[in-house]
Amino acid sequence: MLNQISPAVFSRSVAFLALFFSVLICKSAAQEGAFPHVALLTIDGAIGPATTDYFKRATEEAGERGAELIILHIDTPGGLDAASRDIIQHILSSPIPIATYVYPSGARAASAGTYILYASQIAAMAPATTLGAATPVQIGGPPGTPAPGGKPQENEKKEEKEKKEGDEESEEEKEEKPLSGTAMERKVVNDSVAFIRGLAQRHGRNADWAEKAVREAATLTASEALEMNVVDIVAKNDQDLLKQIAGRKVSLDSGEITISPEIAQLPIENYEPDWRNELLALITNPQVAYILLLIGIYGLIFEGYSPGAFVPGIVGVICLLLAFYALQVLPINYAGLALIIVGALLIVAEVFMPSFGALGIGGIIALVIGSVMLIDTDVPGMQVSRKLIGAIAGVSGLFLLTFFLALGRSLRTPRVPADQALVGRSAVVSDVTETEVLVHLDGEIWKAQCETPLEPGQRVRVIAQHGLLLYVEPG
């Protein structure tokens, strides 16, 4: 029977068995490395794509390593809607209880942080922390524009004055009034209200205040939030938090579970972002993405004007690809992106096709306007810094000024005929024969004549030029 098995089939069977046992060994090794512990994650700053990637990878690793509870330290002014909803969906489907803890003292869970706090199985705050102001910032605007309620902000003082005079409307009249504002504003606000009320009802928290945080940007301190059933716990530190949640029942997708009474005795393992998260956070920073975009554009432009240089082209392609990767996960305005590209092209075109400043100044204006419009969001930490835009505009202006000064200097330089351009220049004798003298000048070999004998290596000065023949003299 064994003689009927071909060598190829036998070798494949052996390889399959080796792979199978390798997987078993790796799996058993991973299981041996798992131990009961409390995983500690940290979100500090604006919430973006890098934050989502870190949170998902860290929670999955914590589950594989046997974590019984995840504590999420949070201190954020808010973040991108898509990134925040990804984190919330991951929290809601987590098989491990997640305790979102606004920490340390002085921290805040504003805007998107409030939604994450409401979504968590356990919501906790440290003393002297705040939460709230969950109104979607995309519908905000400069002073004088309609607010979510639909009335210009400049009329607020007038309304307050009327209230003081006793002209307040009854609660029934206010409820009967339909929501004003644009249809998009109402749609965004109502969607956010429904979302946060659903999160509040899931964990039995104050849904009415959650709606107020969205519609009126209301905020609370830690003690007020505990009193109004917005959070579950106010704790001084992680150990205090663990002691208070020991034995508490929480609801997961799989059902209701009870947190171990011995949870406070478990070690706390800190899950920090790895190099991949750090790189993603760096690339998706709007400031860095903006700089990479400009380097990529200028690199490709200069490579086009000097083919074969390679370095500008290679650097430009790499930076442009990184910038496009960052911009596709950031909320960008494509009109702003187009203006930046046009502005860079106009600035470079000024160098090769001088228009006495028309192209260059127009390019700087387009670059600045496009840079301001590029990131289409008002989320703190997710905008291109005005200082950076000013610095880029200033450098571009200095570049153009230097170019114009050099151009003016060249225009004032006396014109020299092409056949007399070498007169007065120094050269070195490279070879002397009976019939001709060869001199080396600026990397070129020229025929020369001299009234006095010359020797190789001797320095000479050009006194006249006739076509391709130079007349020289020692010196």
N, C-alpha and C positions, 0 to 999 in steps of 0.2 A: 504493500500500500504506500509506504514511504517512498519507494522508488518511482511511483507515479506522480509525485509532487515535483513540479518544475522548480529550478533554482530561483527564478524570478518571484514566483508566488511565495516560496519559503522566505526569501529575504524581505519581502513586503510584510509578511506576517510577523517576523522578528522585529522590524521597525515599528509596527503598530503596537506590539506588546511593550516595547521599550518606551514609547511615547505615553502609553496608558499608565505604566508604573511611575513615570516621571511626574505626570499630573497628580497622581495619588500622593506621591512624596511631597510635592510642593503644597498641596492642599492640607496635608496633615501638619506640615511645618507652619503654615499660616495659622491653622487652628491652635497650634501650641503657642504661637505668639500672641493670641488673643487673651485678654484678661478683663475682668470687670473693672470699670473705671468711669469717671465723669469726664466727658470731652469739653474743652473750653475753646470756643471760637470768638473772633473779634471782628466787628464791622465798625470802622472808624473813618468817618468822612462820607462824601457823597457816594450813593449807590449806583454802580454802573455795571457794564458787562463783566469786568474783572471780579467784582464783588460776587456776582452770581456764580461765576465759575469756581471761585474759592469756596463758597458756601456749599455748593453741590458736591464737589470733590472731597471736602473735609468731612461732611456728614456721612458720605458713603464710606470713607475710610474709617470713621469712628464706628460705624455699624459693623464693619468687617473685623475690627479689633476688639469688639465686645463691649462697647460703651453702653451703659444703662441709662444715661441721661446726657443731654447736650445743653450746656449753658452758652448762650449767645450774648456776649457783651456788645452793646450797641450805643453808638454816639454819632448821630447823623443829622444833617440839616434836611435830608430828603434825597431824592435820586430820580433816575429815569423810570417811567411807568412800566415799560416792558421788563426791565431788570428786576424791579421790585415785585412784580406779579410772578415772575419765575421763582423767586425766593419763597413767596407766600405759597405757591402751589407745592413746592418741595416740602415746606413745613407741614402743610395739611396732609400730605401723603406719607410723611415720615413714620417708620415703624418704631422710632425711638422718641420719647417725649422730649420736647424742646422748650427750655425756659429762656425766654428773651428777657434780658436784664439790662435796664438803662443804667450804665455804670461807666466811669466813677462819678462821684459827686460833681455836679456842674455839667454833666452830660445832658443830652436831649435826644428825644426820639420824635423829631418833627416830620411833618409831611409823610413820606413813604415809611418812615420809622414807626409812625402810629399804626399804620396798616399791618406791618410786620408784628408789632406788639399784640394787636388784637387777634392775629392769626395763630399765635403761639399757644401751645397747650397750657403754658404757665407764663403769666405776664408779671414781671417784677421791676421795681425801681429802687435805686439808691436814694437816700435823703438828698435834698437840694438838687434834684433833677426835674426835668419837665418833659411833657409830651403834648401833641396836638398840632394845630395849624396845618390841617390836612387838606386844605382847599387845593385843587389841582392848579399848579402855577401856570400851566399853558394858557389858561383863560384870563390871566391877569394882564394888566397893561399899564402904561404910564399914567400919571395923574391926569384926571380929566376924562379918562375913557370909562365906558360903562363897566361897573363892577359886576360880579356874579348876580347881584340883585337887580342889575339893569339900570341903576341910576348913576349918573356921573358923580365922581367922588367930590367934586367941587360943591355939590348940593348937600353934602352931609351936614355941614355946619348950619345950613338953613333949616334942615330937618330937626337938628338938635334944638335950635332956637324955638321952633314951633312947639316942640315937645315941652320945653320949659314954660311956655305960655299956656299950657293946658290943652293943647290941640292933639293929644295922643289919640291914636285910633284904638279901638277895642281889639282884643285878641281875636274875636270872631271875624271882624272886618279884615284883619290881616290874613287870616286863613282863607277867606273867600277870594282874596286878590290872587290872580294867576301870577306865576313867575314871569318876570320880564327879562330883558336881555335877549341876545341872539339865540337862535335855535341851537347852534353848536355849543354855546355856553351852558344852556339848560341840559343839553344831552350829556355833556361831560360831567356836570355836577350831579345829575340824577344817577348816572352810572356809578360814580364814586360813592354816592350815598348808599345805593343798593348793595354795592360790594362790601363796604365796611359794616353795614347793618347785618349782612349775612355772616360775616366773621364774628361779630359780637354775639349774635344769637347762637352760633355754633358752640361757644364756650360759656354762655350764660352771663355775658358782661353787659354793661350799660350801652344799649344801642341808641338811645335818644341822644346821649352826649356825643356818641360817635358821629351821628348825623350833624350835630351842632359844630363839631370840629371841622367837618367838610364844608358846610354852608357858611359858617361864620368865622372860620379859622380860630376857634376857641382853643385855649391851652389850659393845662392844669399842672400843679406841682405834684410831687409824689404823695404827700399826705392827702391832698384833695382827691387825687385819683383813687387812692385806696378807699376813702370815705364814700366816693360815688360809684364804687364797684366797676371802675375802669380797669384797674389792675388787681392782681390777687395778693401780692406781697410787697412790702417795703422792707428791704434788708440792707444791713450795713456793708456786708461783703459776701463773698462766695460761700464761706462756711456758714454764715448766718442764713443765707438763702437755702442751702442744703438742709439745715436743721428744720426750717419752716415747711419745706415741701415733703419731708420724710413722711411716708404713709398716706400722702394725698392721692386721691383718685383723679385720673385724667382720661379724656376720651381720644382715642386714635381711630383711624379708619378700620382697624381690625377689631375694635371694641374698647370697652373700658378696662383700664389696668390700674393697679395700685403701685405707686413708687415705693421701692424698698425702704423699710424703716431704718435700715443700716446705710442709706445712701451717703450720709455725712462721713462715714468711715472710709469710703472709697477714695483712691487717689485721683487727683485732678490732672489730666493730661492736656497740655496746651497744643492745639493744632494751628501752627503758623502757616502763612502762605508759602508755597514752594517757589522755585525759580520760574516756573511756568506762569504762576499767578502774578509774580512780580513783573515779568516781562509783559504780560497782557495788560496789567494795570498801567505800565509805563506807556505802551503803545496807544492805548485807548484814552490816555489823558488828552483832552482837547488841545492843550498848548503844544504837546509833543506831536500830535497828529498834524497840527497846523504847520509846524516847522518842517516836518518830514515832507508834507505836500509841497512846500515852497522849494526845498532842496531838490526834490524829485523833478519838479517842473524846470528849474534853472539848469539842473544837470543835463536833462535831455535837450534843452535848447542849445547849450554850449557844445554838446556833442554833435548836434546837427550842423553847427557853424564851423566846427573843426573836426571833421571825420577822421577817425583813426586815433584819437586821443584816448579812447576806451575808458579811462578813469571817470570822467564826468558822466558818461553814459551808464556805466555799471552802477555807480553810486546813485545816479538818478533813478534807474529802474528799481533798485532795491528799496530806496526811500519811498518811491511812488507806490509800490505794491503794499508796503507797510502802512502808508497813509490811507490807501483805499480800503485796506482791511479794517483799520480803525474807524474810518468814516462810515462804513456800511453797518456798523453796530451803534453808531452815534446818530442822534437826530439832526441831520444836516439840511440846509437849504441849498438846493441845486443851483439856484440863480446866483447865490453867493459864491459857490464853487466855480461857476463859469466866469464870474467877474474876476476872481483871483487869477485864473488861468489867462484871461485876456489882459489883465494888468501886467502880469509878468512878461507876456509876449511884447506888449507895447514898450516896456522899459528896456528890454533887450533890443528891440527894433530901433530905438533911439540911437543906440551905439553904432549900428551898422547902416542906418539910414537917417542921418542927422536932420531933424526938422525944427531946429532951434527951440527945443523944449516942448513942442506940442504933443508929441508921442509920449515922452517921458512923464510929463505932468499928468496927462490923461491916464497913463498907466498907474501912477501912484494913487490917483483918486479912485480908480477902479479897484486897485488892490486893497485900499483901506475900506471902502464900502463893502466889498465882497467878504473881507475878513470879519467885519461886524455882523454881517448877515449869515456867516457860515454855519454856526451852531444854532439850530432853531429850537431853543429851549431857554427858560429862565431858571432852571434848576441850579442852585448854588454849587459851584465847583465843576459845572459842566459847560462852562462858557470859555471862549478865548479871551484872555486878559486884554483889557484895553491898553495896558502898559506895553504888552508884547506887540500889539498891533502898531502902537506909536513908535516902538523901537524899530520894527521892520520898515515902517514908512520913513523914519529918519535915516536909516542906513541906505535905503533906496535913493532918498534925496541927496545924501552925501555922495553916493556913487555917481549920480547924474551931474552934480556940481563939479566933482573932480574931472569927469569926462569933458564938461564944457570948458573948464579952465585949460585942460590939455589941448582941446580943439582950438581955443583962442590963441594959445601959445604957438601952436603949429601954424596958424594963419598969419601970425606976426613974424614968423621966421622968414628971412630973405630966401627967395627962390633961386636955386642953383640948377643950371642946365644939366641934363642927365649925363652928358659926355664930359662934365667937369666935376662930377660929384666926389671923385677920389683925390682931387688936388688938395695938397696939404696934409694928407694922411700919411701915417708911418707904416712901413712894411719891412719884412725880413728877407734877405737874399737866401733863396733855397738852393739854387744851382747856377753855376757859371760855366759856359762853354766858349769855344772860339767864335761861335756864330750868334749866340743869344744869352740873355740873362733872364732867369726866372725868379720872381719874388712872390712871397706868401703874404696875402692881405685878406683879413676877415674870412679865413678858411678857403680862399680861392687862390689859384696860381695864375699870375699874370706875366706876360712878356714885358721886358723893360729894357731901356737903353740908358747908358750913363756915360758921361765924358771922361770919367776917371775909373780906373780898374776897381773891381769889387771882389769880395770874398764871400763864400757861403757863411751864413749866420750873421752877416753884417747888417745893421739897421740902416735903412734909407728913407728918404722923404720924397713923396710924389710932388713934382713941380709942374707937370703938364700931362695931359691925356689926349691922345688922338685915337679915337675908336677903341680898339682892344690893346693898344700899345701905350705903356706908361713911360714917362721920362722922369728919372729919379736922380737924386744926388745924395751923397753920404750924409748921415745925420738922422 
